[in-house]
Amino acid sequence: MTIREVSEKYGLSQDTLRYYERVGMIPPVNRTAGGIRNYTAEDLSWVELAKCMRSAGLPVEAMIEYVRLFREGDSTLSARLQLLTKQREALLEQRRHIDATLERLNYKIEHYEEAVRTGTLNWNAPKDSK
């Protein structure tokens, strides 16, 4: 696939794809004899992983480190596992914060829905939290 096709398929700009490759977030992409990027199924897997990890908030540096370790081979399996485990913990912590925020929003929404039904806001919460 050409870079244009990959860009359209994954909703990433061509500049973003070039950046991912240049900084090492994905391994170097295969090229034609003329030097044009020719994304293989394996290249696409790396693009998918990079997009997924970035959308989950994985730092660019962590993705670069993961690719570097991967390219070094099986001797880095433990280091890759540790990196991924650390990132999972960070995501779980983010989820805990999001869940707490959702809980608070749901509480407020329920009270405002009741206020809309009854015409009055009535709860025992500190004034500054309303």
C-alpha positions as CSV (number, residue, x, y, z in Angstrom):
1,M,0.0,0.0,0.0
2,T,1.1,3.5,-0.6
3,I,1.5,6.1,2.1
4,R,-1.7,7.8,0.7
5,E,-3.7,4.6,1.0
6,V,-2.4,4.0,4.5
7,S,-3.2,7.5,5.5
8,E,-6.8,7.2,4.3
9,K,-7.2,3.7,5.8
10,Y,-6.1,4.8,9.3
11,G,-7.1,8.4,9.4
12,L,-3.6,9.5,9.9
13,S,-1.9,12.2,7.9
14,Q,1.0,11.3,5.6
15,D,3.2,13.6,7.7
16,T,2.2,11.7,10.8
17,L,3.1,8.4,9.2
18,R,6.5,9.8,8.1
19,Y,7.0,11.1,11.6
20,Y,6.2,7.7,13.2
21,E,8.8,6.1,11.0
22,R,11.4,8.9,11.4
23,V,11.4,8.9,15.2
24,G,11.2,5.1,15.5
25,M,7.6,4.6,16.6
26,I,7.3,2.1,13.8
27,P,10.2,0.2,12.2
28,P,11.4,1.5,8.8
29,V,8.8,0.9,6.1
30,N,9.6,-1.2,3.1
31,R,10.3,0.7,-0.1
32,T,10.1,0.1,-3.8
33,A,13.2,0.2,-6.0
34,G,12.4,3.8,-6.6
35,G,12.4,4.6,-2.9
36,I,8.6,5.0,-2.5
37,R,7.1,3.6,0.7
38,N,5.3,0.3,0.1
39,Y,3.5,-0.7,3.3
40,T,3.3,-4.5,3.8
41,A,0.9,-6.3,6.2
42,E,3.6,-6.2,8.9
43,D,4.1,-2.5,8.4
44,L,0.3,-2.0,8.7
45,S,0.3,-3.9,12.0
46,W,2.9,-1.5,13.3
47,V,0.8,1.5,12.2
48,E,-2.2,0.0,13.9
49,L,-0.3,-0.6,17.1
50,A,1.2,2.9,17.1
51,K,-2.3,4.5,16.5
52,C,-3.9,2.3,19.2
53,M,-1.2,3.1,21.8
54,R,-1.1,6.8,21.0
55,S,-4.9,7.0,21.3
56,A,-4.6,5.3,24.7
57,G,-2.1,8.0,25.8
58,L,1.1,5.9,25.5
59,P,4.0,8.4,25.4
60,V,5.9,8.6,22.1
61,E,9.1,7.7,24.0
62,A,7.6,4.5,25.3
63,M,6.5,3.4,21.8
64,I,10.0,4.2,20.5
65,E,11.6,2.2,23.2
66,Y,9.2,-0.7,22.6
67,V,10.1,-0.8,18.8
68,R,13.8,-0.5,19.7
69,L,13.5,-3.5,22.0
70,F,11.5,-5.5,19.5
71,R,14.1,-4.9,16.8
72,E,16.8,-6.2,19.2
73,G,15.1,-9.6,19.3
74,D,14.0,-12.2,21.9
75,S,16.7,-11.2,24.4
76,T,14.4,-8.2,25.2
77,L,11.2,-10.1,25.9
78,S,11.4,-9.4,29.6
79,A,12.1,-5.7,29.0
80,R,9.1,-5.4,26.6
81,L,6.9,-7.2,29.1
82,Q,7.9,-4.7,31.8
83,L,7.3,-1.7,29.5
84,L,3.9,-2.9,28.5
85,T,3.0,-3.8,32.1
86,K,4.0,-0.3,33.2
87,Q,1.9,1.3,30.5
88,R,-1.1,-0.9,31.5
89,E,-0.8,0.3,35.1
90,A,-0.7,3.9,33.9
91,L,-3.9,3.3,31.8
92,L,-5.6,1.6,34.7
93,E,-4.8,4.6,36.9
94,Q,-6.3,6.9,34.2
95,R,-9.4,4.7,34.1
96,R,-9.8,5.0,37.9
97,H,-9.7,8.8,37.6
98,I,-12.1,8.7,34.7
99,D,-14.5,6.4,36.6
100,A,-14.4,8.7,39.6
101,T,-15.2,11.7,37.4
102,L,-18.0,9.8,35.7
103,E,-19.4,8.8,39.1
104,R,-19.5,12.5,40.2
105,L,-21.0,13.6,36.9
106,N,-23.7,10.9,37.1
107,Y,-24.5,12.0,40.7
108,K,-24.9,15.6,39.5
109,I,-26.9,14.6,36.4
110,E,-29.3,12.6,38.5
111,H,-29.9,15.5,40.8
112,Y,-30.4,18.0,38.0
113,E,-32.8,15.6,36.2
114,E,-34.8,15.4,39.5
115,A,-34.6,19.2,39.7
116,V,-36.0,19.5,36.2
117,R,-38.9,17.2,37.0
118,T,-39.7,18.9,40.3
119,G,-38.8,22.4,39.5
120,T,-36.3,22.7,42.4
121,L,-32.8,21.7,43.2
122,N,-32.7,19.9,46.5
123,W,-29.7,18.1,47.8
124,N,-27.4,18.2,50.7
125,A,-24.2,19.0,49.1
126,P,-21.7,21.8,49.8
127,K,-22.7,25.0,47.9
128,D,-19.5,25.1,45.9
129,S,-20.0,21.6,44.5
130,K,-23.3,22.4,42.9
